[in-house]
Amino acid sequence: MLVAIDPASSVPLFEQLVASIRGQIISGAISAGERLPAARELAQSLEINLHTVLRAYQVLRDEEFIELRRGRGAVVTERTRDYAQLMNDIDHLVADAQRLDLSPAALSDLIRKAWT
């Protein structure tokens, strides 16, 4: 698992960590059933506070991307398999938006309107 964070970014470190791990899970780079590094190990390798990693893991748990199991650590849930089709649909949507010269902001607005 390759996690990239930017300490100089205005985005909080835990949010960067969540986005990085979530993206890898959705893309399939991290598979269902795979264990994530122990929080202490990840914190040391990224040179960040342990509580930052724990907060990120809690967000991912709340979003049902991972399960936190005593003695096993953070494990990617089976639910993540459902995202493969969604990613395919998004790729097609983005390609259509690009073909129509629609900006990312405009596409995002359309998605927000459809969501409500």
N, CA, C and O of each residue as an XYZ file, in Angstrom:
464
protein
N       0.852     -1.169      0.000
C       0.000      0.000      0.000
C       0.898      1.233      0.000
O       1.793      1.369      0.834
N       0.645      2.109     -0.935
C       1.407      3.342     -1.064
C       0.508      4.505     -0.697
O      -0.505      4.748     -1.353
N       0.875      5.220      0.346
C       0.076      6.339      0.826
C       0.899      7.608      0.661
O       2.043      7.689      1.109
N       0.298      8.588      0.014
C       0.974      9.866     -0.161
C       0.218     10.945      0.597
O      -0.989     11.117      0.427
N       0.948     11.665      1.434
C       0.359     12.798      2.147
C       1.280     13.988      1.970
O       2.484     13.836      1.763
N       0.702     15.166      2.054
C       1.452     16.405      1.906
C       1.288     17.231      3.175
O       0.250     17.863      3.370
N       2.301     17.235      4.041
C       2.190     17.993      5.295
C       1.957     19.491      5.082
O       1.450     20.166      5.978
N       2.320     20.020      3.912
C       2.149     21.445      3.636
C       0.744     21.772      3.130
O       0.395     22.947      3.012
N      -0.063     20.760      2.830
C      -1.406     20.974      2.303
C      -2.325     21.546      3.370
O      -2.127     21.326      4.565
N      -3.338     22.286      2.918
C      -4.337     22.824      3.855
C      -5.342     21.740      4.269
O      -6.100     21.927      5.221
N      -5.346     20.608      3.554
C      -6.234     19.494      3.877
C      -5.632     18.749      5.074
O      -4.456     18.386      5.045
N      -6.425     18.519      6.122
C      -5.900     17.813      7.296
C      -5.293     16.449      6.920
O      -5.763     15.779      6.001
N      -4.254     16.063      7.642
C      -3.552     14.813      7.340
C      -4.470     13.604      7.369
O      -4.360     12.726      6.514
N      -5.383     13.542      8.347
C      -6.251     12.371      8.419
C      -7.148     12.289      7.193
O      -7.434     11.192      6.714
N      -7.605     13.447      6.670
C      -8.438     13.451      5.468
C      -7.639     13.017      4.244
O      -8.167     12.322      3.376
N      -6.380     13.419      4.165
C      -5.517     12.979      3.073
C      -5.333     11.466      3.128
O      -5.370     10.784      2.105
N      -5.137     10.963      4.327
C      -4.945      9.527      4.522
C      -6.215      8.761      4.140
O      -6.140      7.739      3.458
N      -7.365      9.244      4.571
C      -8.644      8.616      4.222
C      -8.813      8.591      2.710
O      -9.139      7.551      2.137
N      -8.591      9.729      2.062
C      -8.769      9.821      0.610
C      -7.827      8.870     -0.123
O      -8.226      8.236     -1.099
N      -6.601      8.768      0.333
C      -5.623      7.896     -0.316
C      -6.021      6.430     -0.194
O      -6.002      5.695     -1.181
N      -6.377      6.007      1.005
C      -6.751      4.608      1.230
C      -8.085      4.302      0.545
O      -8.224      3.262     -0.099
N      -9.059      5.196      0.679
C     -10.359      4.999      0.043
C     -10.189      4.847     -1.471
O     -10.786      3.960     -2.082
N      -9.384      5.705     -2.061
C      -9.144      5.642     -3.498
C      -8.526      4.330     -3.933
O      -8.892      3.784     -4.974
N      -7.590      3.820     -3.142
C      -6.956      2.548     -3.468
C      -7.925      1.379     -3.324
O      -7.862      0.417     -4.089
N      -8.807      1.463     -2.353
C      -9.812      0.410     -2.176
C     -10.784      0.427     -3.347
O     -11.078     -0.618     -3.927
N     -11.282      1.604     -3.693
C     -12.252      1.715     -4.782
C     -11.647      1.288     -6.110
O     -12.317      0.651     -6.924
N     -10.379      1.637     -6.333
C      -9.733      1.286     -7.600
C      -9.359     -0.188     -7.682
O      -9.042     -0.692     -8.760
N      -9.396     -0.877     -6.551
C      -9.032     -2.287     -6.534
C      -7.565     -2.537     -6.208
O      -7.128     -3.687     -6.165
N      -6.800     -1.470     -5.977
C      -5.390     -1.632     -5.617
C      -5.242     -2.328     -4.260
O      -4.254     -3.016     -4.004
N      -6.242     -2.134     -3.401
C      -6.308     -2.843     -2.120
C      -7.571     -3.694     -2.193
O      -8.661     -3.170     -2.424
N      -7.433     -4.983     -2.000
C      -8.539     -5.933     -2.197
C      -9.337     -6.190     -0.930
O      -8.859     -5.987      0.186
N     -10.574     -6.646     -1.136
C     -11.416     -7.080     -0.020
C     -10.692     -8.184      0.738
O     -10.108     -9.082      0.133
N     -10.735     -8.113      2.051
C     -10.084     -9.095      2.897
C      -8.630     -8.763      3.230
O      -8.034     -9.387      4.108
N      -8.068     -7.792      2.536
C      -6.670     -7.421      2.772
C      -6.551     -6.617      4.060
O      -7.402     -5.785      4.376
N      -5.486     -6.884      4.786
C      -5.233     -6.148      6.026
C      -4.441     -4.893      5.726
O      -3.490     -4.916      4.944
N      -4.838     -3.802      6.349
C      -4.069     -2.568      6.257
C      -2.960     -2.623      7.299
O      -3.048     -3.393      8.255
N      -1.933     -1.826      7.127
C      -0.862     -1.813      8.134
C      -1.405     -1.415      9.504
O      -2.377     -0.667      9.610
N      -0.769     -1.923     10.532
C      -1.135     -1.518     11.890
C      -1.000     -0.002     11.986
O      -0.107      0.589     11.378
N      -1.883      0.616     12.746
C      -1.894      2.077     12.858
C      -0.539      2.609     13.309
O      -0.055      3.608     12.778
N       0.062      1.959     14.267
C       1.356      2.410     14.786
C       2.431      2.324     13.694
O       3.255      3.225     13.542
N       2.403      1.236     12.952
C       3.372      1.032     11.867
C       3.203      2.090     10.769
O       4.187      2.647     10.280
N       1.958      2.361     10.389
C       1.695      3.345      9.350
C       2.086      4.746      9.824
O       2.665      5.524      9.065
N       1.770      5.059     11.064
C       2.129      6.366     11.620
C       3.650      6.561     11.603
O       4.141      7.632     11.248
N       4.376      5.530     11.985
C       5.836      5.636     11.989
C       6.387      5.787     10.576
O       7.290      6.591     10.347
N       5.852      5.023      9.631
C       6.385      5.089      8.271
C       6.079      6.435      7.606
O       6.858      6.907      6.777
N       4.953      7.051      7.964
C       4.583      8.353      7.393
C       5.089      9.518      8.243
O       4.988     10.680      7.850
N       5.629      9.188      9.404
C       6.119     10.187     10.352
C       5.002     11.157     10.753
O       5.169     12.376     10.734
N       3.857     10.566     11.117
C       2.725     11.347     11.610
C       2.265     10.760     12.937
O       2.714      9.685     13.336
N       1.383     11.456     13.607
C       0.891     11.040     14.907
C       0.003      9.798     14.781
O      -0.785      9.686     13.842
N       0.134      8.883     15.714
C      -0.673      7.664     15.748
C      -2.168      7.988     15.739
O      -2.945      7.299     15.078
N      -2.568      9.016     16.456
C      -3.987      9.366     16.538
C      -4.540      9.848     15.190
O      -5.736      9.721     14.929
N      -3.687     10.390     14.350
C      -4.094     10.794     13.002
C      -4.492      9.560     12.198
O      -5.514      9.558     11.513
N      -3.678      8.514     12.289
C      -3.976      7.268     11.578
C      -5.228      6.622     12.165
O      -6.091      6.156     11.421
N      -5.332      6.593     13.473
C      -6.509      5.999     14.110
C      -7.785      6.738     13.702
O      -8.819      6.109     13.474
N      -7.718      8.062     13.608
C      -8.891      8.834     13.186
C      -9.263      8.494     11.741
O     -10.442      8.348     11.418
N      -8.258      8.369     10.879
C      -8.515      7.999      9.482
C      -9.149      6.619      9.407
O     -10.104      6.419      8.656
N      -8.634      5.666     10.171
C      -9.190      4.317     10.182
C     -10.637      4.331     10.690
O     -11.475      3.579     10.193
N     -10.930      5.178     11.671
C     -12.306      5.267     12.177
C     -13.250      5.811     11.115
O     -14.381      5.341     10.996
N     -12.801      6.793     10.341
C     -13.635      7.334      9.255
C     -13.893      6.246      8.225
O     -15.026      6.069      7.777
N     -12.855      5.520      7.850
C     -13.009      4.429      6.872
C     -13.925      3.333      7.407
O     -14.678      2.724      6.647
N     -13.863      3.084      8.704
C     -14.779      2.123      9.331
C     -16.213      2.632      9.268
O     -17.128      1.885      8.921
N     -16.405      3.902      9.604
C     -17.750      4.481      9.581
C     -18.338      4.471      8.172
O     -19.552      4.357      8.008
N     -17.482      4.589      7.155
C     -17.923      4.543      5.761
C     -18.035      3.103      5.244
O     -18.385      2.872      4.086
N     -17.730      2.139      6.126
C     -17.804      0.698      5.836
C     -16.810      0.227      4.774
O     -17.062     -0.751      4.071
N     -15.679      0.928      4.662
C     -14.612      0.471      3.781
C     -13.739     -0.563      4.481
O     -13.174     -1.451      3.844
N     -13.637     -0.433      5.811
C     -12.832     -1.375      6.581
C     -13.591     -1.797      7.829
O     -14.529     -1.134      8.271
N     -13.155     -2.918      8.379
C     -13.614     -3.358      9.698
C     -12.404     -3.311     10.610
O     -11.300     -3.682     10.211
N     -12.611     -2.859     11.818
C     -11.536     -2.857     12.803
C     -11.777     -4.029     13.736
O     -12.754     -4.057     14.485
N     -10.874     -4.992     13.680
C     -11.035     -6.215     14.471
C      -9.910     -6.321     15.485
O      -8.730     -6.178     15.163
N     -10.309     -6.572     16.699
C      -9.318     -6.743     17.766
C      -8.437     -7.946     17.433
O      -8.930     -9.047     17.188
N      -7.153     -7.717     17.431
C      -6.204     -8.791     17.159
C      -5.880     -8.965     15.681
O      -4.844     -9.538     15.347
N      -6.749     -8.479     14.780
C      -6.496     -8.583     13.338
C      -6.228     -7.230     12.711
O      -5.680     -7.157     11.611
N      -6.605     -6.161     13.391
C      -6.384     -4.826     12.862
C      -7.458     -4.404     11.883
O      -8.616     -4.808     11.991
N      -7.057     -3.587     10.927
C      -7.981     -3.031      9.930
C      -8.010     -3.933      8.709
O      -6.979     -4.189      8.085
N      -9.208     -4.416      8.372
C      -9.391     -5.337      7.247
C     -10.398     -4.728      6.276
O     -11.452     -4.246      6.691
N     -10.072     -4.752      4.977
C     -10.949     -4.202      3.949
C     -12.187     -5.084      3.839
O     -12.078     -6.308      3.767
N     -13.353     -4.469      3.827
C     -14.617     -5.212      3.808
C     -14.929     -5.779      2.431
O     -14.375     -5.343      1.422
N     -15.811     -6.744      2.410
C     -16.269     -7.358      1.161
C     -17.119     -6.378      0.351
O     -17.222     -6.499     -0.869
N     -17.715     -5.426      1.023
C     -18.591     -4.447      0.370
C     -17.880     -3.695     -0.738
O     -18.519     -3.209     -1.671
N     -16.576     -3.596     -0.646
C     -15.820     -2.817     -1.616
C     -15.871     -3.398     -3.018
O     -15.569     -2.695     -3.983
N     -16.243     -4.654     -3.153
C     -16.364     -5.251     -4.492
C     -17.447     -4.556     -5.311
O     -17.401     -4.563     -6.541
N     -18.422     -3.956     -4.625
C     -19.525     -3.276     -5.298
C     -19.056     -2.025     -6.042
O     -19.774     -1.517     -6.903
N     -17.879     -1.531     -5.725
C     -17.409     -0.283     -6.311
C     -16.839     -0.442     -7.709
O     -16.679      0.557     -8.410
N     -16.526     -1.648     -8.142
C     -15.948     -1.852     -9.467
C     -16.888     -1.341    -10.561
O     -16.446     -0.640    -11.472
N     -18.167     -1.679    -10.484
C     -19.124     -1.212    -11.484
C     -19.312      0.296    -11.404
O     -19.421      0.973    -12.426
N     -19.347      0.811    -10.192
C     -19.494      2.255    -10.022
C     -18.316      2.983    -10.660
O     -18.511      3.996    -11.331
N     -17.110      2.490    -10.465
C     -15.929      3.116    -11.065
C     -16.018      3.081    -12.590
O     -15.648      4.047    -13.257
N     -16.502      1.987    -13.135
C     -16.677      1.880    -14.578
C     -17.692      2.917    -15.064
O     -17.472      3.582    -16.076
N     -18.796      3.048    -14.340
C     -19.817      4.032    -14.702
C     -19.260      5.459    -14.624
O     -19.556      6.293    -15.479
N     -18.470      5.725    -13.615
C     -17.873      7.057    -13.460
C     -16.916      7.350    -14.606
O     -16.902      8.459    -15.139
N     -16.116      6.358    -14.987
C     -15.199      6.548    -16.115
C     -15.968      6.940    -17.376
O     -15.547      7.827    -18.119
N     -17.094      6.274    -17.609
C     -17.914      6.594    -18.782
C     -18.519      7.995    -18.668
O     -18.556      8.744    -19.644
N     -18.989      8.337    -17.478
C     -19.579      9.651    -17.245
C     -18.552     10.756    -17.488
O     -18.855     11.755    -18.140
N     -17.358     10.578    -16.973
C     -16.300     11.573    -17.159
C     -15.938     11.693    -18.639
O     -15.746     12.798    -19.147
N     -15.845     10.557    -19.327
C     -15.534     10.589    -20.761
C     -16.614     11.350    -21.528
O     -16.297     12.136    -22.420
N     -17.876     11.127    -21.192
C     -18.976     11.850    -21.842
C     -18.900     13.347    -21.539
O     -19.114     14.178    -22.422
N     -18.596     13.681    -20.294
C     -18.490     15.092    -19.907
C     -17.332     15.764    -20.648
O     -17.453     16.907    -21.088
N     -16.221     15.058    -20.785
C     -15.085     15.619    -21.516
C     -15.425     15.805    -22.992
O     -15.031     16.801    -23.599
N     -16.144     14.869    -23.564
C     -16.549     14.963    -24.971
C     -17.426     16.194    -25.187
O     -17.387     16.811    -26.251
N     -18.215     16.547    -24.174
C     -19.108     17.709    -24.245
C     -18.433     18.991    -23.741
O     -19.075     20.037    -23.643
N     -17.140     18.904    -23.424
C     -16.373     20.047    -22.889
C     -16.978     20.600    -21.605
O     -16.942     21.808    -21.368
N     -17.529     19.729    -20.785
C     -18.102     20.111    -19.503
C     -16.981     20.159    -18.467
O     -16.180     19.228    -18.381
N     -16.918     21.212    -17.699
C     -15.867     21.338    -16.690
C     -16.135     20.378    -15.527
O     -17.275     19.967    -15.310
N     -15.080     20.020    -14.778
C     -15.293     19.177    -13.594
C     -16.271     19.810    -12.602
O     -17.069     19.107    -11.982
N     -16.210     21.122    -12.455
C     -17.126     21.800    -11.523
C     -18.574     21.680    -11.996
O     -19.481     21.463    -11.192
N     -18.780     21.820    -13.297
C     -20.142     21.707    -13.831
C     -20.664     20.282    -13.681
O     -21.825     20.072    -13.330
N     -19.810     19.315    -13.947
C     -20.207     17.917    -13.771
C     -20.545     17.643    -12.314
O     -21.531     16.971    -12.012
N     -19.733     18.159    -11.426
C     -19.976     17.989     -9.995
C     -21.318     18.596     -9.593
O     -22.054     18.009     -8.801
N     -21.635     19.764    -10.137
C     -22.928     20.400     -9.845
C     -24.089     19.534    -10.326
O     -25.093     19.392     -9.628
N     -23.950     18.953    -11.522
C     -24.993     18.088    -12.038
C     -25.185     16.857    -11.154
O     -26.313     16.424    -10.919
N     -24.096     16.305    -10.676
C     -24.177     15.131     -9.801
C     -24.861     15.502     -8.490
O     -25.705     14.757     -7.992
N     -24.489     16.671     -7.926
C     -25.129     17.108     -6.680
C     -26.636     17.289     -6.858
O     -27.420     16.908     -5.988
N     -27.034     17.866     -7.981
C     -28.468     18.072     -8.240
C     -29.193     16.738     -8.401
O     -30.319     16.583     -7.930
N     -28.560     15.791     -9.055
C     -29.174     14.482     -9.238
C     -29.274     13.729     -7.911
O     -30.182     12.919     -7.721
N     -28.357     13.992     -7.010
C     -28.308     13.307     -5.725
C     -29.486     13.687     -4.838
O     -29.985     12.869     -4.065
N     -29.923     14.937     -4.958
C     -30.988     15.429     -4.069
C     -32.362     15.151     -4.603
O     -33.355     15.506     -3.967
